[in-house]
Every structure is written in C-alpha cells, then in structure tokens.
Amino acid sequence: MLKGILEGAILIIIGQGETYGYALHEALNRLGFGDIPEGTIYPLLLKMQRNNQIVGVRHPSTTGPDRKYYHLSATGEQDAIAFSRQWQQLAAAMDQLTEGSEPREDED
C-alpha cells in the first residue's frame, strides 16, 4: 500500500520547497514512512521527471558533487492537488469504516 501513496507524498514534499533525493528520503523517514530504500526513491523520481511532474536542476554542493534538486512542474502541482483531494476522501471513508459509524447491510 505504501508504494501506492509514495508518489503523492513525494509530490507534496517537493511542493513544499525544492529538495534533493537524499533530503527527500530523510523527510519521508522523519514523517513516519519508515526507512524507504533509496533504490525505491530514485527510480520514482526519474519516472516522475519523465511524466513531467517534476523538474530536476543541478546545483553545486559545498560537501561534494553537484546535487540534483527537484521542484514541481505545473503538471506536478495539479497532480499534488488531485492526490490530496483523493487522499482526504479515502481518509474520511477509512475513518468511517474503522470507527464503525456506518451500519453494515447485514445488521437489522
């Protein structure tokens, strides 16, 4: 299930400010997504770049080689908004389900 929401989470994080792959990995970990392998994040960033959701720009680093920083494209901004709406709808439905506020059909 995590893989299904990871792309949306990445869009939202990048939408909060330009970031690079390792910082993104650390943010996901800090937010409670667990220790997601970097081998999962980087291919997803490449896919998102091919889909014109994000744009990567190289910037010099004071601690080593240049880093590729990502920001959202117009498509990525729209996709992040759509994901947030879908997530809110899903979260509300799951809240109803887990709280038992909706009667089951087999109950009379």
Backbone as CSV, one residue per row, in Angstrom:
resi,resn,N_x,N_y,N_z,CA_x,CA_y,CA_z,C_x,C_y,C_z
1,MET,0.825,-1.191,0.000,0.000,0.000,0.000,0.872,1.259,0.000
2,LEU,2.012,1.200,0.687,2.881,2.363,0.756,3.341,2.806,-0.625
3,LYS,3.655,1.836,-1.490,4.103,2.193,-2.833,3.040,2.986,-3.579
4,GLY,1.785,2.697,-3.301,0.694,3.397,-3.965,0.568,4.856,-3.566
5,ILE,1.026,5.201,-2.376,0.902,6.597,-1.936,2.231,7.343,-1.962
6,LEU,3.311,6.644,-2.195,4.625,7.257,-2.148,4.776,8.391,-3.168
7,GLU,4.291,8.192,-4.374,4.408,9.229,-5.396,3.678,10.499,-4.965
8,GLY,2.476,10.353,-4.435,1.726,11.519,-3.957,2.427,12.207,-2.811
9,ALA,2.987,11.426,-1.895,3.720,12.008,-0.767,4.934,12.791,-1.259
10,ILE,5.628,12.241,-2.244,6.797,12.916,-2.802,6.380,14.220,-3.478
11,LEU,5.289,14.203,-4.213,4.809,15.435,-4.845,4.521,16.507,-3.804
12,ILE,3.900,16.115,-2.721,3.552,17.089,-1.681,4.813,17.646,-1.025
13,ILE,5.770,16.790,-0.729,7.015,17.257,-0.109,7.756,18.208,-1.042
14,ILE,7.890,17.819,-2.298,8.585,18.689,-3.254,7.812,19.994,-3.426
15,GLY,6.500,19.932,-3.354,5.678,21.138,-3.464,5.894,22.111,-2.317
16,GLN,6.422,21.629,-1.207,6.692,22.493,-0.061,8.021,23.225,-0.203
17,GLY,8.799,22.850,-1.186,10.075,23.517,-1.433,11.036,22.603,-2.158
18,GLU,11.837,23.183,-3.010,12.809,22.426,-3.798,13.667,21.560,-2.880
19,THR,13.903,20.335,-3.291,14.675,19.405,-2.465,15.416,18.414,-3.351
20,TYR,16.361,17.704,-2.772,17.131,16.694,-3.496,16.813,15.314,-2.935
21,GLY,17.253,14.285,-3.623,16.861,12.916,-3.314,17.108,12.479,-1.883
22,TYR,18.313,12.693,-1.370,18.611,12.221,-0.021,17.784,12.982,1.013
23,ALA,17.612,14.285,0.836,16.788,15.077,1.764,15.338,14.600,1.714
24,LEU,14.885,14.214,0.550,13.542,13.668,0.396,13.417,12.353,1.171
25,HIS,14.415,11.504,1.034,14.461,10.240,1.770,14.391,10.494,3.272
26,GLU,15.169,11.449,3.760,15.179,11.782,5.185,13.833,12.354,5.633
27,ALA,13.211,13.182,4.807,11.900,13.757,5.155,10.846,12.665,5.275
28,LEU,10.844,11.725,4.348,9.884,10.620,4.407,10.088,9.799,5.674
29,ASN,11.337,9.546,6.010,11.649,8.793,7.216,11.184,9.556,8.461
30,ARG,11.492,10.836,8.514,11.113,11.684,9.653,9.595,11.788,9.806
31,LEU,8.880,11.756,8.697,7.420,11.871,8.718,6.729,10.560,9.094
32,GLY,7.497,9.482,9.226,6.914,8.226,9.664,6.650,7.217,8.562
33,PHE,7.198,7.434,7.380,7.011,6.488,6.284,7.937,5.285,6.409
34,GLY,8.808,5.309,7.390,9.748,4.215,7.568,10.995,4.444,6.744
35,ASP,11.885,3.498,6.798,13.145,3.605,6.078,12.960,3.072,4.667
36,ILE,12.531,3.933,3.788,12.295,3.549,2.398,13.645,3.466,1.693
37,PRO,13.938,2.363,1.035,15.230,2.241,0.350,15.410,3.326,-0.707
38,GLU,16.624,3.873,-0.759,16.915,4.885,-1.779,16.710,4.304,-3.168
39,GLY,16.878,2.996,-3.310,16.643,2.328,-4.579,15.193,2.366,-5.007
40,THR,14.310,2.764,-4.112,12.898,2.956,-4.442,12.642,4.400,-4.849
41,ILE,13.280,5.324,-4.167,13.014,6.753,-4.377,13.574,7.255,-5.698
42,TYR,14.829,6.937,-5.993,15.447,7.499,-7.194,14.779,7.049,-8.498
43,PRO,14.430,5.776,-8.658,13.693,5.402,-9.876,12.335,6.103,-9.970
44,LEU,11.693,6.321,-8.826,10.411,7.020,-8.823,10.595,8.479,-9.240
45,LEU,11.665,9.113,-8.775,11.954,10.492,-9.190,12.193,10.558,-10.695
46,LEU,12.911,9.580,-11.243,13.144,9.548,-12.698,11.828,9.379,-13.459
47,LYS,10.970,8.501,-12.958,9.662,8.293,-13.591,8.839,9.581,-13.546
48,MET,8.849,10.239,-12.403,8.075,11.466,-12.250,8.630,12.576,-13.152
49,GLN,9.930,12.565,-13.349,10.538,13.539,-14.255,10.125,13.253,-15.700
50,ARG,10.136,11.978,-16.089,9.698,11.596,-17.443,8.230,11.960,-17.674
51,ASN,7.423,11.891,-16.611,5.992,12.221,-16.706,5.723,13.719,-16.565
52,ASN,6.783,14.498,-16.550,6.691,15.961,-16.453,5.989,16.446,-15.186
53,GLN,6.110,15.682,-14.109,5.549,16.109,-12.829,6.546,16.939,-12.035
54,ILE,7.833,16.620,-12.209,8.888,17.344,-11.507,9.975,17.740,-12.493
55,VAL,10.761,18.734,-12.101,11.886,19.199,-12.903,13.124,19.113,-12.025
56,GLY,14.189,18.540,-12.546,15.439,18.426,-11.808,16.458,19.418,-12.325
57,VAL,17.102,20.137,-11.401,18.124,21.122,-11.751,19.341,20.863,-10.868
58,ARG,20.504,20.785,-11.484,21.738,20.559,-10.717,22.228,21.871,-10.103
59,HIS,22.595,21.772,-8.810,23.168,22.898,-8.078,24.472,22.433,-7.440
60,PRO,25.455,23.328,-7.342,26.697,22.950,-6.665,26.455,22.624,-5.191
61,SER,27.249,21.725,-4.668,27.179,21.350,-3.257,28.497,21.705,-2.592
62,THR,28.425,22.189,-1.378,29.648,22.524,-0.639,30.298,21.281,-0.037
63,THR,29.563,20.159,-0.048,30.077,18.949,0.597,30.411,17.825,-0.372
64,GLY,30.427,18.097,-1.656,30.729,17.028,-2.604,30.264,17.388,-4.001
65,PRO,29.885,16.368,-4.768,29.454,16.627,-6.147,28.142,17.415,-6.195
66,ASP,27.858,17.971,-7.365,26.607,18.700,-7.558,25.430,17.823,-7.156
67,ARG,24.366,18.473,-6.681,23.141,17.761,-6.329,22.041,18.155,-7.296
68,LYS,21.177,17.193,-7.554,20.028,17.449,-8.407,18.847,17.782,-7.503
69,TYR,18.388,19.022,-7.591,17.249,19.484,-6.813,15.999,19.415,-7.680
70,TYR,14.901,19.055,-7.057,13.645,18.878,-7.774,12.622,19.904,-7.317
71,HIS,11.853,20.391,-8.285,10.685,21.225,-7.986,9.544,20.758,-8.874
72,LEU,8.332,21.130,-8.493,7.153,20.689,-9.248,7.002,21.475,-10.531
73,SER,6.552,20.795,-11.555,6.116,21.457,-12.787,4.641,21.810,-12.593
74,ALA,4.053,22.467,-13.571,2.614,22.783,-13.494,1.800,21.489,-13.407
75,THR,2.206,20.473,-14.163,1.532,19.173,-14.103,1.661,18.569,-12.713
76,GLY,2.850,18.642,-12.128,3.077,18.117,-10.795,2.241,18.823,-9.746
77,GLU,2.091,20.138,-9.884,1.246,20.894,-8.950,-0.198,20.407,-9.030
78,GLN,-0.694,20.217,-10.245,-2.066,19.714,-10.425,-2.204,18.306,-9.867
79,ASP,-1.204,17.465,-10.101,-1.249,16.092,-9.600,-1.198,16.055,-8.067
80,ALA,-0.426,16.954,-7.459,-0.348,17.014,-5.994,-1.697,17.424,-5.411
81,ILE,-2.367,18.376,-6.039,-3.697,18.811,-5.582,-4.694,17.665,-5.717
82,ALA,-4.659,16.992,-6.861,-5.577,15.866,-7.090,-5.317,14.750,-6.079
83,PHE,-4.047,14.445,-5.811,-3.721,13.410,-4.837,-4.246,13.791,-3.455
84,SER,-4.045,15.043,-3.065,-4.503,15.497,-1.743,-6.011,15.339,-1.607
85,ARG,-6.742,15.695,-2.644,-8.206,15.538,-2.618,-8.606,14.073,-2.496
86,GLN,-7.965,13.225,-3.297,-8.270,11.797,-3.247,-7.909,11.221,-1.884
87,TRP,-6.790,11.668,-1.318,-6.367,11.163,-0.021,-7.376,11.565,1.058
88,GLN,-7.843,12.806,1.022,-8.824,13.267,2.012,-10.100,12.449,1.928
89,GLN,-10.542,12.149,0.717,-11.737,11.345,0.532,-11.519,9.927,1.071
90,LEU,-10.376,9.339,0.752,-10.063,7.993,1.227,-9.933,7.966,2.749
91,ALA,-9.263,8.955,3.312,-9.083,9.014,4.766,-10.434,9.135,5.464
92,ALA,-11.331,9.952,4.928,-12.661,10.094,5.527,-13.431,8.777,5.460
93,ALA,-13.329,8.090,4.334,-14.011,6.796,4.188,-13.429,5.769,5.155
94,MET,-12.112,5.743,5.286,-11.478,4.798,6.210,-11.829,5.132,7.659
95,ASP,-11.918,6.415,7.989,-12.322,6.807,9.339,-13.721,6.279,9.649
96,GLN,-14.630,6.426,8.701,-15.989,5.910,8.900,-15.967,4.401,9.075
97,LEU,-15.199,3.740,8.255,-15.127,2.287,8.309,-14.554,1.804,9.638
98,THR,-13.439,2.375,10.047,-12.778,1.901,11.260,-13.479,2.346,12.535
99,GLU,-14.222,3.442,12.466,-14.962,3.895,13.640,-16.330,3.227,13.744
100,GLY,-16.714,2.509,12.716,-17.990,1.797,12.736,-19.188,2.712,12.713
101,SER,-19.046,3.909,12.152,-20.172,4.844,12.161,-21.176,4.566,11.059
102,GLU,-20.849,3.706,10.145,-21.765,3.354,9.050,-22.329,1.951,9.336
103,PRO,-23.634,1.808,9.455,-24.186,0.470,9.744,-23.930,-0.480,8.578
104,ARG,-23.668,-1.725,8.920,-23.467,-2.740,7.890,-24.822,-3.189,7.365
105,GLU,-24.857,-3.603,6.114,-26.111,-4.003,5.486,-26.700,-5.267,6.116
106,ASP,-25.841,-6.152,6.647,-26.368,-7.397,7.195,-26.890,-7.221,8.633
107,GLU,-26.754,-6.023,9.187,-27.283,-5.763,10.517,-28.728,-5.272,10.435
108,ASP,-29.630,-5.857,11.192,-31.038,-5.412,11.228,-31.494,-5.249,12.643
